[in-house]
Amino acid sequence: MDLNTEMHPAGSPAMPEPLARAREASLRNVLLIEDSRVDARLVIGMLSSQGEGLQCTHVEKLADAIETLQTKHQDVVLLDLNLPDSSGYDTFFNIFRAATILPGSAKSGRRRGVPDRTGLRKGS
């Protein structure tokens, strides 16, 4: 999983950029949308190592993420683009429609060549 992780001098992983910005802005509720339990544990571990205050809600499917966004306030979304019930830019656009004012980060473990610029133009 590519989280754009760097190492601190002490050897612990640095917080991914969107999470660092969220912490600085006092954003505390993080929605992690990730179908890999191994990757989710890694991200949750990184979040918990950053101290108290960040609350992470983890879901594995797009439908569950949309329901969570409709029922519980989230400050940041960390999104895997390839889920069991959605893939690629469709995943991003569905989340974007459900929560249009959230900062977020999307990632995909699959390499399918050069990314489509359509997603970049539309805000991913």
N, C-alpha and C positions, 0 to 999 in steps of 0.2 A: 504494500500500500504506500503510495507516495503522499506524504503529508507535508512535504517541503520542510522536513525536520532537520535542524542543525543541532550541534552539540554545544552546550555551555562549557566553559573551561573546566568546570568540576566534573564533566563527563555525563551529566544528565541531559536528556533531550530538551531542546527548546520548545516552547509553546508555538504551534502553527500560527501563522500571521493573523488569520481571522479571529482566533481565540485571544491573541495578544491584544488586538484592537478592542475586542469585546471587553476584556478585563479592564483596560484603561478607561473605557467609557462606562464602567459600572453596569455592564450587561451581564446578567447572571444566569439566565435560563437558556440552556443549550439543547437543541433537538438534534440528536445524532440519528441519521437515517442510513443504516448500514446492515446488509444482509449477512455479512461474514461475522460470526461471533468472535473469531480470533481478532480481526481488525477492530471490532467494537471494543473488545477488552483493552486493546492497546490504546485507543483514543480515550476511553474512560479512565484508564490508568494515568495517561498524560494530564487529563483534566484534574483528577484528584490530587496529583502531585503538585499542582499549582496553588494549593491552599484551599481554605474554606471559602464558601460563597458561590461557587459555580455549581449549579444543579443540572445534571444531564439526564435527559429522557431519551431512551434508546428504543427505536422501532426498526423492524426489518423490512416492512413493505410500504409502498407508496400510499395505499389506502389507509393504513394505520397512521402514517405521518399526517395526511390531510385531516383525519379525525382529530389527532392531537392538536394540530394548529387551530382547529375550530373550537376546541374546548379548553385549551390551556395556553396562556401567554408564553411566547418564546421570544428571546432576544436575538438568537443566532441559530442558523441551521447549518449543519455539516452534512452534506449530501453525497452519497454514492450514486453515480448516474445509472448503474446497472443493478436493478433490483428484480426480485422474482415476478413482480407484476407491472414493471415498466422498465424501459431502457433508453439510454441516450438522452438527447435533448428533450424528448417528451417528458422525461422524469423532471428535469429542471423546470420546464414551462408549467407543468402541473403544480409544482411546489410554488413557483413564482406567482401563479394566479391565486393560490390559497393564502399566501402571506407576502403581499407585494412590498412591504416596507422593511423586511428583515435583511440585515447583512448576512452573508453566507459564504460557503465554500463548497464547490462541487469537485468530485474526483472520480476517476474511473481507473480501474486496474487493467483494463483491456486496451491494447494498442491497435488501432484500426487505421493507421496512417495519419495524415495531417488532419487536425480538427476542422470541422465545417465552420466557416466564418459566419454563417447565419446565427449560430448560438452566441458568438461574440458580439455581433451587432445588436442582438436582443437582450443582452445583459448578463450572460453567464460568465 
